[in-house]
Amino acid sequence: MKSVSVGDLSPAEVRRAVGAATYAKGLDYARSRAVRSMWWDPEASVLHGRVRGRLEEFYETMVQLSSAGDGRAEYVRGECSCPVRFDCKHAAALALEAIASAAVAPAVAQPSLPSFRQPAKPKPPRPVVVRPPTWEDSLGLLLRPKAAANDRAHAAPLAIELTLSTGLSSYPAERSAPDRIRLLGRVVKAGQTGWIRGNLSWSKLSNPYGELVAAHAQVLKELYASYNSRRTDVSYASDDKLIMLSDFNTEQLWTLLDQALATGVRLVYSKKRQGDLDPYDSAEFSLDVTNDAAGDALLVTPVLRFAADGDGPARDSVPLGFVGSEGHGLIWADRTELEASPGLADLRFQLARLSRPVPPGLQQTVLAGQGIRIPTTEAARFRAEYYPQLRQVAAVSSSDGSFSPPVVSGPQLSIHAEYGDLHELDLSWSWLYQVDDLPVRVPLEPGPSELGLYRDPDKEYEILTGLDLPEEFRSETSFRGLETMQFSTELLPRLAAQPDVDIVVSGTPVDYREAGDSLTIAVSTSAPAGTTDWFDLGITITVEGAKVPFVDVFRALTAGRSYLLLANGAYFSLDKPELQTLRTLIDEARALQDSPGDSLKISRYQVGLWEEFEALGVVGRQAKAWNLQLTALRSVDSAVRTELPATIHASLRPYQVDGFRWLAFLWKFGLGGILADDMGLGKTLQTLALIAHAKATEASLAPFLIVAPTSVVSNWPSEAARFAPGLKVVSISDTLRRRGQTLDEAIGDADVVVTSYTLLRLDIDAYADRPWSGLVLDEAQYAKNHQSKLYQCCRRLPAPFKLAITGTPMENNLMELWSLLSITSPGLFPSPKRFDEHYARPIEKQSDSERLAQLRRRIKPLVKRRTKEQVAADLPAKQEQVIEVELQPRHRKLYQTHLQRERQKILGLVADLDKNRFTIFRSLTLLRQLSLHAGLVDDSHSGLPSAKIEALMEQLPDIIGGGHRAVIFSQFTSFLDLVRQRLDADGVEYCYLDGSTRNRPDVLARFKDGDAPVFLISLKAGGVGLNLAEADYCFLLDPWWNPATEAQAVDRIHRIGQQRTVMVYRLIAKDTIEQKVMELKERKAALFASVMDEGNAFGAGLDADDIRGLFS
């Protein structure tokens, strides 16, 4: 926190904080020297002070300051002990006084007021100097006599003048007894001839001028405040000269009197000659039971004993009255003094503090001065019925030994445990006392019964506290199941060992025992009729050799219980790791079933899930079909070394051979998968090797269908002719209607049919009506949206084997990966909703690392991915660099203007992203274009230079001059047109490719043949399906938030066949939306790495928070 001083505070700030009217009053107070003392607390930034009020009273005042950040102090709040409480004139006066003072130091009294003295010539505020007190100051304050520190030289001491009266009580409920003697108190002060009353009253002890001893005035104010707090007839206008101390209903009176006496306040009689009261003593009333003189009755007599008398004879005292309705104090007199006194005014009465309160009934007996006669014939009844009640009121004794009270022993905690069937237990709790020879039981909780009068609550509390019983066992009387087991095995043995506990057990408790060590889990599979992809999953649990119903275990696990109790008394912990794992696996199995019910099922694709079930225990019977599938998938990483077909005219790298054998394995067992190798590692060649292997194995096979982006369709026939010339490949590049052929006529006897995603969607009925040996989806991310028509077409197409080829099986979120897996391995995760709930949300939104690891295990057999770093060590290095460019000043000003306008618009729409998606992305696109060239947004600014084009043209001459070749990507063809214009102006040869280019093969051939050193390509048209290893420089003119799109573009160059180090330059406009796009792209790359490359970060699609971040 930034430090602040009072010197930084201005009068204008005080006026702003408290208002003009309060400021004016505070100014008058400050000028009249009302601020008596002040000190500054620099750590808390609080100014403290004492301010004199209009009626000479003093108020404790404080002002809280804080730093405004620009060298000014801000007035936060003021607090005061006056009735206004907050931001009052006293707080304003304190602040203004501090501003005017030259220095403020701890405990500095009566500071000078230079600026208030000379208003005509105001002086500028001087800085406040906080001087820490010296050691001499501190010791001086410590050693200063109290009177010298707080009182004037002739300050008057105070006393309380005590008198007796028979007037009415101040409590309405007691006004029916006007003849009772009551104690009155009045404040008096020392005069020249003794104690005088003057104009003193309890309500006027503020001592503004210090004429009274301050400590005396303060403690009596506290006594009066405590007295008033319990009155119902108090008025703020009352001027109490006398208060009725007899009505002080709390024992706090004696604490306050002790404090007053300790400060020197005296207790005096009203007659001067009587002097001071004797110090009050502690006393107690007891009841003495004796025989009367005639011997025909018992006499119960109250006896007053003073603590100072010890075991000596009792004083001959006469009780006159009690203090407080419950009798915590006594007014009394010596009998000789009472008989000699002519009246109450002359009586030297005394006070006593009672150690045990005297209830109203006993007070009447005491004041009546008579005992209670009990006929001898009723003595037994008195002993049995009334003595227990009397002992609650006062101590009972017998000075002549004529009365012997009953002998009471105990208590002992008595517990009756009654066991029933099905682990039922009823408990009854009571206390057991022995009254003479009679056992007496009373309820656990205190009650109004007569028997309860024998109880010893303190001993009962001590016993219960020592047992440390759980609350549920003290408040409940009936238990079932685990509670019965817990009581029997844990609490009962502990209670039985206690000397103050008596336990009675009825019924027959079962043999409760922990049996977790005997628990075993067995799993099995069976094949239901009519399906080949799904199998019934069976789970059997046994404990001590007996089967436990699985449904009972699962319900207990789901309910979060700690134990499961069996009927025979055996129980086991549900926190066992294998049971918790079992619950997790069952949850997953149920979550991933397409139509979950009571039965458990497992798909032939879910080998990872089965292996974790299997690890829990014994494997029972297995369906034959399941065993075959399981054996196959388990051997996926150690498959039979399938030889490459002789019809492949290429030398495959080791990892490519490994990929081919993995594909051949999937083909053999009718399983689909995803080949997700990095771009440029030869996925096309591995796939052609698989097709050649299939045709060599069975020549009469139906053709394979390969579906690819339009720009890549032509690549497959050429690659097949190069690597597998024995395959007959037919490319379909138009709709069947425009070709004027049926699909069978177009295909003929082809081994491979290649078409585009667009044509497949348009002619899906024809493609779905004929058999295929396999379906291959090239750049399969085109089918990533499971709600699209294209995805539905790929799912619908009948083929026993489906393969997805893509270097980016997911670009934005995990549901894209689910889409591809649901095409190639439809039983792995059948339901998109359940996949989203079980995997996508926990991983993307909650960074659930355990769920991520589980997902990796599940997809591992069916997804194969290798990166260049893993398998292509001989591939030349790829160096990437970000070049930040500064926008030209006019360009920057124009960008900032549009940014402010678009930011306000987008932040108002982003709450409903789906509804406003088009508008939001249009604004984002405008800002991205504006980061490239102002003319892309407004033709009137086409003359402004582009910093990116200038940066590009600085690099190209050296690249071309060094014999290198460059590929330049942009997502905006309009910007590529501006680059073309500049290349034309500088005489640089180039090739150009975008979505409108018709002669793609000719353009590619021209660049590959070396006719042009520069290739301009739109990211959409040339990001996939091209092999441009002839270039070794890559420029990305604008970033995109999908890292996979950029990676695909770069991998057109950095791929197998590249001989030189690849240099990648990303041109980023500094302090624009492009820098935010780079940050977002890094987060999205992390999601892909976490799932596909075993990274450890998480991310999600472009959502509302992402968009807000672009404008932060």
PECORWO-V101605 format. One record per pair of residues at least 6 apart in sequence whose C-alpha atoms are under 7 Angstrom apart, sorted by the first residue. I is the first residue (numbers start at 1). J is the second residue. If there is no record, write none. Layout:
i = {I I}
j = {J J}
This chain:
i = {2 3 4 4 4 4 5 6 6 6 7 7 7 7 7 8 8 8 9 9 9 9 11 13 13 14 14 15 17 18 22 22 23 23 25 26 26 26 26 27 27 29 30 30 30 31 34 34 35 35 35 35 36 36 36 36 36 37 37 37 37 37 38 38 38 38 38 38 39 39 39 39 39 39 39 39 40 40 40 40 40 40 41 45 45 45 46 46 46 46 47 47 47 48 48 48 49 49 49 49 50 50 50 50 51 51 51 51 51 52 52 53 56 57 57 59 59 59 60 60 61 61 61 61 61 62 62 62 62 63 63 63 63 63 64 64 64 64 65 65 65 65 66 66 66 66 67 67 68 77 78 78 78 79 79 79 79 80 80 97 99 100 100 100 100 101 101 101 102 102 102 103 103 103 104 104 104 105 105 105 106 115 115 150 151 151 151 152 152 155 155 155 155 156 156 156 156 156 157 157 157 157 157 158 158 158 158 158 158 159 159 159 159 159 159 159 160 160 160 160 160 160 160 161 161 161 161 161 161 161 161 162 162 162 162 162 162 162 162 163 163 163 163 163 164 164 164 164 164 165 165 165 166 166 166 166 166 167 167 168 168 169 169 170 180 181 181 182 182 183 183 183 184 184 184 184 185 185 185 185 186 186 186 187 187 187 187 188 188 188 188 189 189 189 190 201 201 201 202 202 202 203 203 205 205 215 216 216 216 219 223 227 228 246 246 246 247 247 248 248 249 249 250 251 267 267 268 268 268 269 269 269 277 278 280 280 280 280 281 281 281 282 282 282 282 282 282 283 283 283 283 283 283 283 283 284 284 284 284 284 284 285 285 285 285 285 286 286 286 286 286 286 287 287 287 287 287 287 287 287 288 288 288 288 288 288 288 288 289 289 289 289 289 289 289 290 290 290 290 290 290 290 290 291 291 291 291 292 292 296 296 297 297 297 297 298 298 298 298 299 299 299 299 300 300 300 301 301 302 305 316 316 317 317 317 317 318 318 318 318 319 319 319 319 320 320 320 321 321 321 322 322 322 323 323 325 326 326 326 326 327 327 327 328 328 328 328 329 329 329 330 330 330 330 331 331 331 331 332 332 332 333 333 333 338 341 383 388 388 389 406 406 407 407 408 408 408 408 409 409 409 410 410 410 411 411 411 411 412 412 412 412 412 412 413 413 413 413 413 413 414 414 414 414 414 414 414 415 415 415 415 415 415 415 416 416 416 416 416 416 417 417 417 417 417 417 417 418 418 418 418 418 418 419 419 419 419 419 419 420 422 423 423 423 424 424 424 424 425 425 425 425 426 426 426 427 427 428 429 429 430 430 430 430 431 431 431 431 432 432 432 432 433 433 433 434 442 442 446 481 482 485 495 496 510 510 511 512 512 513 513 513 514 514 514 515 515 515 515 515 516 516 518 518 519 519 519 520 520 520 520 521 521 521 521 521 521 522 522 522 522 522 522 522 523 523 523 523 523 523 523 524 524 524 524 524 524 524 525 525 525 525 525 525 525 526 526 526 526 526 527 527 527 528 528 533 533 533 534 534 534 534 535 535 535 536 536 536 537 537 537 539 540 541 541 541 542 554 556 557 557 561 562 562 562 563 563 563 563 564 564 564 564 565 565 578 589 590 590 591 591 592 592 592 592 592 593 593 594 594 603 603 604 604 604 605 605 605 606 606 607 607 608 608 609 633 636 636 636 639 641 642 645 645 647 647 647 648 648 648 649 649 650 655 656 659 660 660 660 663 664 666 667 670 670 671 671 672 672 672 672 672 673 673 673 673 673 673 673 674 674 674 674 674 674 675 675 675 675 675 675 676 676 676 676 676 676 676 676 677 677 677 677 677 677 678 678 678 678 679 679 679 680 680 680 680 681 681 688 688 695 701 702 702 702 703 703 703 703 703 703 704 704 704 704 704 704 704 705 705 705 705 705 705 705 706 706 706 706 706 706 707 707 707 707 707 707 707 708 708 708 708 708 708 709 709 710 711 712 713 713 713 717 727 728 728 728 729 729 729 729 730 730 730 730 730 731 731 731 732 732 733 734 735 735 736 736 743 747 761 761 764 768 768 768 771 771 772 772 773 773 773 774 774 774 774 775 775 775 775 776 776 776 777 777 777 778 778 778 779 779 780 780 780 781 781 781 783 783 784 784 784 785 785 785 786 794 795 802 803 804 804 808 809 810 810 810 811 811 811 812 812 812 813 813 814 815 815 822 822 829 839 842 843 843 843 843 844 844 844 847 856 875 875 876 876 876 876 877 877 878 878 878 879 879 879 880 880 880 881 881 881 882 882 882 882 883 883 883 883 884 884 884 884 885 885 885 885 885 886 886 886 887 887 888 891 895 899 902 903 906 907 909 910 911 913 926 927 928 928 929 929 930 930 931 931 932 932 933 934 934 934 935 935 948 949 959 960 964 964 965 965 965 965 965 966 966 966 966 966 966 966 967 967 967 967 967 967 967 968 968 968 968 968 968 969 969 969 969 969 969 969 970 970 970 970 970 970 970 971 971 971 972 973 989 989 989 990 990 990 990 991 991 991 991 991 991 992 992 992 993 993 993 994 994 994 995 1008 1019 1023 1023 1023 1024 1024 1026 1027 1027 1028 1028 1029 1029 1029 1029 1029 1029 1031 1032 1032 1032 1032 1032 1033 1033 1033 1034 1034 1034 1034 1035 1035 1035 1036 1036 1036 1037 1037 1038 1038 1039 1039 1039 1040 1041 1041 1041 1041 1042 1042 1043 1043 1043 1054 1068 1068 1073 1076 1077 1083 1084 1084 1086 1086 1086 1087 1087 1087 1087 1089 1090 1090 1090}
j = {67 67 45 66 67 73 128 98 99 128 99 125 126 127 128 71 72 73 72 73 74 99 96 74 75 75 92 23 75 87 88 89 89 92 89 89 90 92 93 93 96 93 93 96 97 116 51 52 50 51 52 94 50 51 52 109 110 49 50 108 109 110 48 49 50 107 108 109 47 48 49 104 105 106 107 108 46 47 48 104 105 106 47 64 65 66 62 63 64 65 62 63 64 61 62 63 60 61 62 94 58 59 60 61 58 59 60 61 90 58 59 59 208 206 208 80 81 82 80 81 79 80 81 90 91 78 79 80 91 77 78 79 91 95 75 76 77 78 73 74 75 76 73 74 75 76 73 74 74 87 86 87 91 85 86 87 91 86 91 113 125 113 114 115 125 111 112 113 126 127 128 128 129 130 128 129 130 130 131 132 133 122 123 214 210 213 214 210 211 210 211 212 213 189 190 211 212 213 189 190 212 213 216 187 188 189 190 216 265 187 188 189 265 266 267 268 185 186 187 188 266 267 268 185 186 187 188 267 268 269 270 183 184 185 186 267 268 269 270 183 184 185 269 270 181 182 183 184 344 181 182 183 178 179 180 181 182 178 179 175 178 175 247 247 321 320 321 246 321 244 245 246 242 243 244 245 242 243 244 245 241 242 243 197 200 201 202 195 196 197 200 195 196 197 196 239 240 241 224 240 241 239 240 217 221 263 260 263 265 260 256 248 234 322 323 324 323 324 323 324 324 325 324 328 276 277 275 276 277 275 276 277 350 350 350 351 352 353 306 352 353 306 307 352 353 354 355 304 305 306 307 352 353 354 355 304 305 306 354 355 356 302 303 304 305 394 302 303 304 394 395 396 300 301 302 303 394 395 396 397 300 301 302 303 396 397 398 399 298 299 300 301 397 398 403 298 299 300 398 399 400 402 403 297 298 299 402 298 299 375 376 373 374 375 376 373 374 375 376 371 372 373 374 371 372 373 371 372 366 314 334 335 332 333 334 335 332 333 334 335 331 332 333 367 331 332 367 330 331 332 329 330 331 329 330 360 357 358 359 360 357 358 359 353 354 357 358 352 353 354 351 352 353 354 349 350 351 352 349 350 351 348 349 350 347 347 405 453 454 453 435 436 435 436 433 434 435 436 433 434 435 432 433 434 431 432 433 460 431 432 433 500 501 502 430 431 432 500 501 502 429 430 431 432 501 502 503 427 428 429 430 502 503 504 427 428 429 503 504 505 425 426 427 428 504 505 506 425 426 427 505 506 507 425 426 506 507 508 509 507 567 480 481 484 479 480 481 484 478 479 480 484 477 478 479 477 478 477 443 444 441 442 443 444 441 442 443 444 439 440 441 442 439 440 441 440 451 452 452 565 565 512 501 503 568 569 569 569 570 569 570 571 570 571 572 543 544 570 571 572 572 573 543 544 542 543 544 541 542 543 617 540 541 542 616 617 618 539 540 541 617 618 619 620 538 539 540 614 618 619 620 537 538 539 619 620 621 622 535 536 537 538 621 622 623 535 536 537 622 623 535 536 623 535 536 603 604 827 601 602 603 604 601 602 603 600 601 602 600 601 602 550 550 547 548 550 548 583 564 574 583 574 573 574 575 571 572 573 574 571 572 573 574 571 572 616 602 596 600 834 838 829 830 831 834 835 830 831 830 831 827 828 626 629 827 825 827 828 828 858 630 633 857 858 858 861 662 665 861 665 661 661 692 693 692 724 726 689 723 724 723 724 723 871 686 686 686 689 690 690 690 672 801 800 801 801 825 801 802 803 824 825 802 803 804 824 825 862 863 803 804 805 862 863 864 804 805 806 863 864 865 805 806 807 808 809 863 864 865 683 807 864 865 866 867 807 866 867 868 807 1048 1051 1051 1054 1055 1056 1055 1056 720 724 701 773 771 772 773 750 751 752 753 772 773 751 752 753 772 773 774 775 752 753 754 772 774 775 776 753 754 755 775 776 777 754 755 756 757 776 777 778 755 756 757 777 778 779 756 757 756 1025 1025 754 755 756 729 751 750 751 752 750 751 752 753 747 750 752 753 754 753 754 755 754 755 755 759 759 763 742 743 766 753 790 793 793 796 797 798 798 799 798 799 799 800 801 799 800 801 802 799 801 802 803 802 803 804 803 804 805 804 805 806 805 806 804 805 806 806 808 809 790 791 816 819 820 791 816 819 819 823 823 824 824 820 824 1044 817 816 817 1088 1042 1044 1088 1084 1100 1101 1100 1101 840 836 840 829 830 835 851 848 849 851 852 1098 1098 1099 1100 1098 1091 1056 1058 1058 1059 1060 1061 1061 1062 1061 1062 1063 1062 1063 1064 1063 1064 1065 1064 1065 1066 1065 1066 1067 1068 1065 1066 1067 1068 1067 1068 1069 1070 947 948 1068 1069 1070 947 1069 1070 947 1069 947 934 930 927 923 1111 920 1108 916 1104 1104 1104 937 1073 1073 1074 936 937 936 937 1069 1072 946 948 946 941 942 944 941 942 1067 979 965 1013 1031 1032 1013 1014 1031 1032 1033 1013 1014 1015 1031 1032 1033 1034 1014 1015 1016 1031 1033 1034 1035 1015 1016 1017 1034 1035 1036 1016 1017 1018 1019 1035 1036 1037 976 1017 1018 1019 1036 1037 1038 1018 1019 1020 1018 1018 1012 1013 1014 1012 1013 1014 1015 1003 1007 1012 1014 1015 1016 1015 1016 1017 1016 1017 1018 1017 1018 1021 1021 1030 1049 1045 1048 1049 1048 1049 1052 1052 1053 1052 1053 1052 1053 1054 1055 1057 1058 1053 1053 1060 1061 1062 1063 1062 1063 1064 1050 1063 1064 1065 1064 1065 1066 1065 1066 1067 1066 1067 1067 1068 1074 1077 1078 1077 1077 1078 1080 1081 1081 1084 1081 1084 1085 1062 1074 1075 1110 1110 1110 1099 1099 1100 1097 1098 1099 1097 1098 1099 1100 1095 1096 1097 1098}
